[in-house]
Amino acid sequence: MRRYSDPASPVSRPKAWNCFLINQFATPGLGSLLVRRIVSGTLQLLLAVAGFVLLVYWIVHFFYNMAMKQADEPISPGNFGWTGAWGALLFAGSWIWSLFTSISVLRQARRAEESQNLPPILT
């Protein structure tokens, strides 16, 4: 019994669109994993998670400092602006990378459909 589809098999157009929608509107890399782009999907997902963690850390630290400033408590020293900048860059990079992967999957599905002379879907 096979559990996974053959990575060399062509992707259907609806599955390619699902990959696109998941990559762009849910989680970068998850759609790529669903169409068996294991290496790029895993790296996209890791970049997105790392960027998200850095952004959340920056947001928590920022609001903590704002609360301490209003309470006239001493603010913890250190410049944590780099965590927000790097978090945003990592997440944006994974999102753009997943966009290119999604476009590649859509093109692959269209070529496979044309080579099989199937009627086009969503044209």
Order of alpha helices (4+ residues) and beta strands (2+ residues): alpha-alpha-alpha-alpha
